[in-house]
Amino acid sequence: MTDMRIRIDAFDLPGLTRPALADDSAPAYHNIHVAVQRRDRPAELLEPHRGDAASATWTLECTAIASSTGTEVTGPYVQNRLGHRFIYLSWGTVDDSGVFTMFRRAKLMLDAVPAEVLAAAAPDGLLVARLGLTDAGGGPLCARITPPHVTWTAEPADQP
């Protein structure tokens, strides 16, 4: 078992507003923000960023554990559902009093990290995800995020 960090470097955020879809399948959203959700605590969010920010970065402390099936990652922001590990990126609106109300989530799938990249990051290293957060329709990216929509790399732990 070793300590590791995951850094999520996001770019191409969708903006602060999203108009209602013409087919009424989604309402309009205003003052959109995105944050990382703590495991099993939907109301506990790490560093919300405005939807119109130039970029967003989160760094998560975690643990890498060698197992018979490869390297497993655990930590306070790593979800584990039905054997799949992932990080929730929660999209929400923020009202005038600062209350975040989630309307969508994306799953940044850790089981889609190439095994050699995860193995290189596991021994006291840094696993880096780089991804755009705007979907093909111009809205917040949601659903399962796997390559090619995310690029995973291993970097030395002393990198910022």
N, C-alpha and C positions, 0 to 999 in steps of 0.2 A: 504494500500500500504506500503510495507516494502522494505528496501534495502537488497540485497542478492548478493552473489558472486557465480559464477560457475567456478570451476577449472577443466580443462581437463588434465588428466595425461595419456600421450600416451607412448607406448613402442613398441618394435619390428618394428622399421621403416624399409622400404624396401631397403635402400641403395641410393647411388648417381646416379646410372645408371639403365636404363631399356632397354634391347635390343628390337629391333623390333619383333613383334610377327610373327611367321612363316606363318600365314595365311594373313599377310599384313593388319590386322584389326587395328593395332596400330604401330606408328613409334617408333624409338628409342628415349630415353630421356636421357640427361646428366645433371649433377649438379642439381639434384632434391632437392627441398625444399618444406616444408609444412607450412602453416600459417592459422590463423583464419581471415576470410573476414568480414569487416564491413558491416552492413546492407545497401543494395542498393548502395554500392560503391566497385565494384569488384577490383579496383586498390588500395584500402586502406586496407593494411594487418597488422595484429598484430603479431609481433615477429616471423618472418620466422625461421624455424629450418632446418638444413641440413638433407637430407634423410638418412644419415649414422650415425646420432646422436644416442647415447644409449637410450635417452628418450627425450620427449618434453613436456613442461608444459605451459599452458596459464591460466591466471586468468581474468575473465570477470566480470565487475561491471554490475549489472542488478537490476530490480525491480520485486517483486512478488506482484501480484494483485489478491485478492480473487474475484471470479466471481461465477455466478450461476452454472457453469459447472466445477468448481474446481479452481485451482491456475493457473493463466496465468503469464508467464515470459516475460518481455520486456527488451530492452536495446540496446545499439549501435551495438552489435554483434549478436543480435537475429533476425533472418529472420522471416517473417510472410507471408506465401503464402497460399492462399485458406484455411485459418483457421488452418494451421499447422505451429507450431513454431519449428525452428531448428537453428543450428549453422553450417555455411559452413566451412569445412576444405578444403582449396584450395591447390592443388598440382600444382607446376610449376617448370620451369627451370630458373636458374639464369645465365645470360650471364656475360662476362668479365667486363662489366661496371656496374654490379649489378642490372640489370633490370630483374624483375620477370615476366615470361610469363606463365600464367595458362594454363594447359592442361586437368585437371580433377578436380572435387570437390566431396566431401563426405558431406552428410547431417546427422549431429548428431541430431537425432529427439528428441525434448523435450517432445512431446506428448507421447513418449514411456517411459518416466520416471514413475515408479510406483507412484501412487497418494499419498501413505503414505510416501514415501521418499521425494517427492516434498513438502508435507505439513510439514514435519519435518525440512526441510531446509529453508522454506519460512520466518519464523519469525527471521530475522536478522542472517541467517545462511549461510552455505556453501554447495552447491550441487557439488558433485564430480563425474566426469565421468572417468572411467579407461578403456582403450581400446588399442588393438594392431592395428598398421596401415599398416600391410602387408596383402594383400589378398591371397586367396588360390593358385594363380598362381605366387606368389612372387613379385607382383607389388604393387603400392600404392592402399590402400583401397579406394573405391569410392562407390557411390550410397547411399541408405538410411542405416544408422547405427542404429540398434535397438538391445535390448537384444536378444540373448546371446552374441552378439559381443561387447557390452558395458555393464559395471556394474555401476549402479548409487547408490551412498550412500549420506547420509546427515551427516555433521560433524559440530562441533561447529565453529562459525565464527572466533575464535581466533587461529585456527589451521593454520600452514603455507601452 
